[in-house]
Amino acid sequence: MLPVKWTDEAIDDLAQIIAYLEDRNLQAAQRIGRCIHQAIDRLSVWPMMCREGREPGTREYYVDASYLLVYRVSDQVEIIRVLHTSRQYP
């Protein structure tokens, strides 16, 4: 199991997603937050399970069909971004 580190940008991404959802549907916000954290728990155990990313050295994990975790693997799993799939990336 690898340790997980979040970039400041990824922390901000998740906070914005949750805040947006909380204003509209508290249960959805809680469910998405839970799904994202469960996905990251899986990544700490199986970091190479997802496809290579569009940016060199990254990998991408789609969560709940609407959210994309962009991460890097070294001696840890580094969560780089948490994005809604409607956003243009990269």
PyRosetta script that sets phi, psi and omega in degrees:
from pyrosetta import init, pose_from_sequence

init()
pose = pose_from_sequence("MLPVKWTDEAIDDLAQIIAYLEDRNLQAAQRIGRCIHQAIDRLSVWPMMCREGREPGTREYYVDASYLLVYRVSDQVEIIRVLHTSRQYP")
pose.set_psi(1, 128.5)
pose.set_omega(1, 179.7)
pose.set_phi(2, -95.7)
pose.set_psi(2, 147.4)
pose.set_omega(2, 173.4)
pose.set_phi(3, -68.3)
pose.set_psi(3, 155.2)
pose.set_omega(3, -180.0)
pose.set_phi(4, -114.0)
pose.set_psi(4, 132.2)
pose.set_omega(4, 176.5)
pose.set_phi(5, -122.5)
pose.set_psi(5, 135.9)
pose.set_omega(5, 177.7)
pose.set_phi(6, -103.9)
pose.set_psi(6, 136.0)
pose.set_omega(6, 170.7)
pose.set_phi(7, -75.6)
pose.set_psi(7, 159.6)
pose.set_omega(7, 176.7)
pose.set_phi(8, -59.2)
pose.set_psi(8, -37.5)
pose.set_omega(8, -180.0)
pose.set_phi(9, -63.5)
pose.set_psi(9, -41.1)
pose.set_omega(9, 178.8)
pose.set_phi(10, -66.4)
pose.set_psi(10, -39.5)
pose.set_omega(10, 177.1)
pose.set_phi(11, -61.4)
pose.set_psi(11, -44.9)
pose.set_omega(11, 178.2)
pose.set_phi(12, -63.1)
pose.set_psi(12, -42.2)
pose.set_omega(12, 178.2)
pose.set_phi(13, -56.0)
pose.set_psi(13, -50.6)
pose.set_omega(13, -177.3)
pose.set_phi(14, -64.2)
pose.set_psi(14, -41.4)
pose.set_omega(14, 179.1)
pose.set_phi(15, -60.9)
pose.set_psi(15, -40.9)
pose.set_omega(15, 179.4)
pose.set_phi(16, -67.4)
pose.set_psi(16, -40.7)
pose.set_omega(16, 178.4)
pose.set_phi(17, -61.7)
pose.set_psi(17, -48.6)
pose.set_omega(17, -178.1)
pose.set_phi(18, -64.7)
pose.set_psi(18, -43.1)
pose.set_omega(18, 179.6)
pose.set_phi(19, -61.6)
pose.set_psi(19, -43.2)
pose.set_omega(19, 178.5)
pose.set_phi(20, -60.0)
pose.set_psi(20, -48.0)
pose.set_omega(20, -178.6)
pose.set_phi(21, -68.0)
pose.set_psi(21, -38.9)
pose.set_omega(21, -179.3)
pose.set_phi(22, -59.5)
pose.set_psi(22, -35.8)
pose.set_omega(22, 179.2)
pose.set_phi(23, -66.0)
pose.set_psi(23, -23.2)
pose.set_omega(23, -174.4)
pose.set_phi(24, -108.7)
pose.set_psi(24, -36.7)
pose.set_omega(24, -174.9)
pose.set_phi(25, -162.4)
pose.set_psi(25, 100.4)
pose.set_omega(25, -176.2)
pose.set_phi(26, -59.3)
pose.set_psi(26, -41.6)
pose.set_omega(26, -179.7)
pose.set_phi(27, -63.8)
pose.set_psi(27, -39.0)
pose.set_omega(27, 177.8)
pose.set_phi(28, -64.9)
pose.set_psi(28, -41.1)
pose.set_omega(28, 178.6)
pose.set_phi(29, -60.9)
pose.set_psi(29, -44.0)
pose.set_omega(29, 179.4)
pose.set_phi(30, -65.7)
pose.set_psi(30, -41.1)
pose.set_omega(30, -179.5)
pose.set_phi(31, -65.7)
pose.set_psi(31, -45.1)
pose.set_omega(31, -179.8)
pose.set_phi(32, -66.5)
pose.set_psi(32, -42.2)
pose.set_omega(32, 176.7)
pose.set_phi(33, -58.3)
pose.set_psi(33, -43.6)
pose.set_omega(33, 178.4)
pose.set_phi(34, -64.1)
pose.set_psi(34, -45.0)
pose.set_omega(34, -179.9)
pose.set_phi(35, -61.2)
pose.set_psi(35, -42.6)
pose.set_omega(35, -179.7)
pose.set_phi(36, -65.6)
pose.set_psi(36, -44.1)
pose.set_omega(36, 179.3)
pose.set_phi(37, -66.5)
pose.set_psi(37, -36.7)
pose.set_omega(37, 176.3)
pose.set_phi(38, -65.8)
pose.set_psi(38, -39.1)
pose.set_omega(38, 177.9)
pose.set_phi(39, -62.4)
pose.set_psi(39, -41.3)
pose.set_omega(39, -180.0)
pose.set_phi(40, -68.2)
pose.set_psi(40, -36.0)
pose.set_omega(40, 174.4)
pose.set_phi(41, -60.0)
pose.set_psi(41, -41.7)
pose.set_omega(41, 177.8)
pose.set_phi(42, -64.3)
pose.set_psi(42, -39.9)
pose.set_omega(42, 179.5)
pose.set_phi(43, -62.3)
pose.set_psi(43, -33.9)
pose.set_omega(43, 179.9)
pose.set_phi(44, -66.0)
pose.set_psi(44, -26.0)
pose.set_omega(44, 179.1)
pose.set_phi(45, -92.0)
pose.set_psi(45, -42.8)
pose.set_omega(45, -177.6)
pose.set_phi(46, -124.8)
pose.set_psi(46, 70.1)
pose.set_omega(46, -173.3)
pose.set_phi(47, -65.1)
pose.set_psi(47, -22.4)
pose.set_omega(47, -177.0)
pose.set_phi(48, -97.1)
pose.set_psi(48, 11.3)
pose.set_omega(48, -173.7)
pose.set_phi(49, -72.2)
pose.set_psi(49, -16.9)
pose.set_omega(49, -175.8)
pose.set_phi(50, -105.9)
pose.set_psi(50, 165.1)
pose.set_omega(50, -175.2)
pose.set_phi(51, -68.6)
pose.set_psi(51, 159.9)
pose.set_omega(51, 174.1)
pose.set_phi(52, -65.2)
pose.set_psi(52, 146.5)
pose.set_omega(52, -176.9)
pose.set_phi(53, -83.1)
pose.set_psi(53, 171.2)
pose.set_omega(53, 177.5)
pose.set_phi(54, -73.4)
pose.set_psi(54, -26.0)
pose.set_omega(54, 175.3)
pose.set_phi(55, -93.9)
pose.set_psi(55, 136.6)
pose.set_omega(55, -179.2)
pose.set_phi(56, -54.9)
pose.set_psi(56, 137.6)
pose.set_omega(56, 176.5)
pose.set_phi(57, 80.8)
pose.set_psi(57, 4.9)
pose.set_omega(57, -179.7)
pose.set_phi(58, -113.2)
pose.set_psi(58, 167.1)
pose.set_omega(58, 173.1)
pose.set_phi(59, -131.5)
pose.set_psi(59, 160.6)
pose.set_omega(59, -176.5)
pose.set_phi(60, -131.8)
pose.set_psi(60, 136.0)
pose.set_omega(60, -178.7)
pose.set_phi(61, -128.4)
pose.set_psi(61, 118.4)
pose.set_omega(61, 176.3)
pose.set_phi(62, -86.4)
pose.set_psi(62, 126.7)
pose.set_omega(62, -178.5)
pose.set_phi(63, -113.9)
pose.set_psi(63, 125.9)
pose.set_omega(63, 174.9)
pose.set_phi(64, 54.9)
pose.set_psi(64, 30.3)
pose.set_omega(64, 176.8)
pose.set_phi(65, 62.9)
pose.set_psi(65, -13.3)
pose.set_omega(65, -176.0)
pose.set_phi(66, -115.5)
pose.set_psi(66, -8.4)
pose.set_omega(66, -175.7)
pose.set_phi(67, -128.5)
pose.set_psi(67, 142.8)
pose.set_omega(67, -177.5)
pose.set_phi(68, -119.3)
pose.set_psi(68, 123.6)
pose.set_omega(68, 171.8)
pose.set_phi(69, -96.2)
pose.set_psi(69, 124.3)
pose.set_omega(69, 174.6)
pose.set_phi(70, -106.4)
pose.set_psi(70, 126.4)
pose.set_omega(70, -175.2)
pose.set_phi(71, -144.3)
pose.set_psi(71, 165.4)
pose.set_omega(71, 179.2)
pose.set_phi(72, -127.3)
pose.set_psi(72, 144.0)
pose.set_omega(72, -179.7)
pose.set_phi(73, -116.7)
pose.set_psi(73, 129.2)
pose.set_omega(73, 171.2)
pose.set_phi(74, -140.6)
pose.set_psi(74, -120.0)
pose.set_omega(74, 172.7)
pose.set_phi(75, -85.3)
pose.set_psi(75, 5.6)
pose.set_omega(75, 177.3)
pose.set_phi(76, -152.0)
pose.set_psi(76, 168.6)
pose.set_omega(76, 171.6)
pose.set_phi(77, -100.3)
pose.set_psi(77, 119.0)
pose.set_omega(77, -179.9)
pose.set_phi(78, -106.4)
pose.set_psi(78, 114.9)
pose.set_omega(78, 177.9)
pose.set_phi(79, -81.3)
pose.set_psi(79, 115.0)
pose.set_omega(79, -174.6)
pose.set_phi(80, -91.5)
pose.set_psi(80, -45.7)
pose.set_omega(80, -179.5)
pose.set_phi(81, -144.6)
pose.set_psi(81, 153.9)
pose.set_omega(81, 170.3)
pose.set_phi(82, -129.6)
pose.set_psi(82, 110.8)
pose.set_omega(82, -170.7)
pose.set_phi(83, -126.1)
pose.set_psi(83, 146.6)
pose.set_omega(83, 168.9)
pose.set_phi(84, -74.9)
pose.set_psi(84, 142.1)
pose.set_omega(84, -175.3)
pose.set_phi(85, -66.9)
pose.set_psi(85, -13.6)
pose.set_omega(85, 176.5)
pose.set_phi(86, -76.3)
pose.set_psi(86, -15.5)
pose.set_omega(86, 179.2)
pose.set_phi(87, -81.0)
pose.set_psi(87, 144.7)
pose.set_omega(87, 179.0)
pose.set_phi(88, -75.6)
pose.set_psi(88, 128.4)
pose.set_omega(88, 177.8)
pose.set_phi(89, -146.6)
pose.set_psi(89, 138.3)
pose.set_omega(89, -10.1)
pose.set_phi(90, -77.9)
pose.dump_pdb("model.pdb")
